[in-house]
Amino acid sequence: IRDAVAGNRNEDDVVLPPFDPEKNDNGAENWCNNIDTVAKDRGWSSITTVSKAGFSPTRLLIGCNGNIPPIQARLDEIQDNDYIQNNDSEADRDLARQNLRETAEKYKKRFDTTRRNNLVFKKGDIVYVNQNHRRHDKLSPKFKGPYEVIDILEHDRFSLKGLNTLRNIIVAKEKLKLWPGEWVEQNSSFEEFP
């Protein structure tokens, strides 16, 4: 095993000996001990806990913690005799699913609260289109328009008809701003959306 990780190989290139329980020199115990030694030396992450699930991948897969044998032996010595190790992998998997679901809900809630105001554009509305990515000059306009909303598509997309010489385009909702009109009174203002 040590020969497999030594030499002029990349960090991720490891060639392990074949597992053959019939032979004495490559028996299961010897092979597993060498794998654990290599895992410890290289810091493989199969024994780490996935923070979102709350369990290590090995525990969810086979129902026991994948730990390095010397450390696991020491932990077994320290534990109370009354302590019963939980090997109910189905319960662990259910708990991991619940933890992942709660984390996903938390992230979705945070995403929804930081998303742009839920403006509603209807067919026939006249809008501007933000063109930050197309601005090449310092003084070029930030918004392009006017466009007319001709269709509302899924995933907050809008099909726009270019007025005057503008082409028809499909744009995300975040890029749109209502057109205040061509003749706006001097003292009136319209709300600026982030």
C-alpha positions in Angstrom: 0.0 0.0 0.0 2.8 2.4 0.9 4.3 1.7 -2.5 1.0 2.6 -4.1 1.1 6.1 -2.8 4.9 6.6 -3.1 6.7 7.6 -6.2 6.1 10.2 -8.9 2.3 10.1 -8.8 -0.2 12.9 -8.4 -1.8 13.5 -5.1 -5.0 11.8 -6.2 -3.4 8.8 -8.0 -3.4 5.8 -5.7 -3.1 2.2 -6.9 -4.3 -0.3 -4.3 -3.4 -4.0 -4.2 -6.1 -6.4 -5.3 -8.3 -7.7 -2.4 -7.9 -11.5 -2.2 -9.1 -13.1 1.1 -7.9 -16.6 -0.1 -4.2 -15.6 0.1 -2.5 -15.2 3.4 -0.3 -12.3 2.3 -3.3 -10.3 1.0 -5.9 -11.4 3.5 -8.9 -9.2 4.5 -7.4 -8.1 7.8 -4.1 -7.1 6.3 -5.8 -5.3 3.4 -8.2 -3.4 5.7 -5.4 -2.4 8.1 -3.4 -1.0 5.2 -6.4 0.8 3.8 -7.0 2.5 7.1 -3.3 3.4 7.5 -3.3 5.0 4.0 -6.6 6.8 4.8 -5.1 8.2 7.9 -1.8 9.3 6.2 -3.6 10.9 3.3 -6.5 12.4 5.3 -9.3 10.9 3.2 -12.7 12.3 4.1 -14.7 9.2 4.3 -14.6 9.4 8.1 -15.7 13.0 8.3 -19.2 14.1 9.1 -21.2 15.9 6.5 -22.3 19.0 8.3 -25.7 19.3 6.6 -26.7 15.7 7.1 -25.1 15.3 10.5 -23.6 11.9 9.8 -20.6 10.5 8.0 -21.2 8.9 4.6 -19.9 5.6 5.9 -22.4 5.6 8.8 -25.3 6.3 6.4 -24.1 3.6 4.0 -23.3 0.7 6.3 -24.6 1.8 9.7 -21.3 2.2 11.6 -18.8 5.0 11.9 -15.9 4.7 9.6 -13.1 5.4 11.9 -9.4 4.6 11.9 -9.0 1.3 13.9 -6.5 2.4 16.6 -8.8 5.4 17.4 -11.9 3.3 17.4 -10.3 0.7 19.7 -9.4 3.5 22.1 -12.9 4.9 22.0 -14.3 1.4 22.6 -12.1 1.1 25.8 -13.3 4.4 27.1 -17.1 3.9 26.6 -19.4 2.6 29.3 -20.4 -1.0 29.2 -24.0 0.2 29.5 -23.7 2.2 26.3 -25.3 0.5 23.3 -24.1 1.6 19.9 -26.8 2.7 17.6 -26.6 0.6 14.4 -30.1 1.5 13.1 -29.0 2.9 9.7 -32.6 3.5 8.5 -33.2 5.8 11.5 -29.9 7.6 10.8 -30.9 8.0 7.1 -34.3 9.4 8.0 -32.7 11.8 10.4 -30.2 12.8 7.7 -33.0 13.4 5.2 -34.8 15.6 7.8 -31.6 17.6 8.4 -31.1 18.1 4.7 -34.7 19.1 4.2 -34.5 21.7 7.0 -31.3 23.1 5.6 -32.8 23.4 2.2 -35.9 25.2 3.6 -33.6 27.6 5.5 -31.6 28.4 2.3 -34.8 28.8 0.2 -36.3 31.1 2.8 -33.1 33.2 2.8 -33.1 33.3 -1.0 -36.7 34.4 -1.2 -36.3 37.2 1.3 -33.2 38.7 -0.5 -34.8 38.4 -3.9 -36.1 41.5 -5.7 -39.5 42.8 -4.9 -42.3 40.7 -6.5 -43.3 43.2 -9.1 -46.1 42.2 -11.5 -45.8 43.0 -15.1 -48.9 42.5 -17.3 -49.3 42.1 -21.0 -49.2 45.5 -22.7 -47.0 47.1 -20.0 -44.3 49.3 -21.4 -40.9 48.6 -19.7 -37.2 49.4 -19.7 -34.5 46.7 -19.9 -31.4 47.0 -17.8 -28.3 46.6 -20.1 -25.4 46.8 -17.7 -23.6 44.0 -19.4 -23.8 45.8 -22.7 -22.5 49.1 -21.6 -19.2 49.9 -23.2 -19.1 53.7 -22.7 -19.1 55.6 -19.5 -22.1 57.8 -20.6 -24.2 55.1 -22.4 -27.7 54.7 -20.9 -28.2 52.1 -18.2 -31.6 51.1 -19.5 -32.8 50.4 -23.1 -36.3 50.8 -24.2 -39.2 51.1 -24.6 -40.4 47.6 -24.9 -43.9 46.2 -24.7 -44.7 43.0 -22.8 -46.3 40.6 -25.3 -46.1 37.3 -23.4 -45.4 36.1 -19.9 -43.2 32.9 -19.9 -42.4 30.5 -17.1 -39.5 31.1 -14.6 -40.2 34.9 -14.4 -39.3 35.5 -18.1 -41.0 37.9 -20.3 -41.2 38.1 -24.1 -40.9 41.8 -25.2 -41.7 43.5 -28.4 -39.3 46.2 -29.3 -40.9 49.5 -30.1 -39.5 51.8 -32.8 -36.3 50.1 -34.2 -35.7 47.7 -31.3 -35.7 43.9 -31.8 -38.0 41.5 -29.9 -36.3 39.8 -26.9 -36.9 37.5 -23.9 -35.7 38.9 -20.6 -35.7 37.9 -16.9 -37.9 39.8 -14.5 -34.9 41.2 -12.6 -33.8 43.1 -15.7 -37.1 45.0 -16.1 -38.3 48.4 -14.9 -41.7 50.0 -15.6 -41.5 52.8 -18.3 -42.8 56.0 -16.6 -44.0 57.5 -19.9 -42.4 59.8 -22.4 -43.8 63.0 -21.0 -43.3 63.0 -17.3 -44.0 66.2 -15.3 -41.0 68.1 -14.1 -41.5 67.6 -10.4 -42.9 64.0 -10.4 -40.6 61.1 -9.8 -41.0 57.3 -10.2 -39.8 54.8 -7.7 -36.3 53.4 -8.5 -36.1 49.6 -8.1 -32.9 48.0 -7.0 
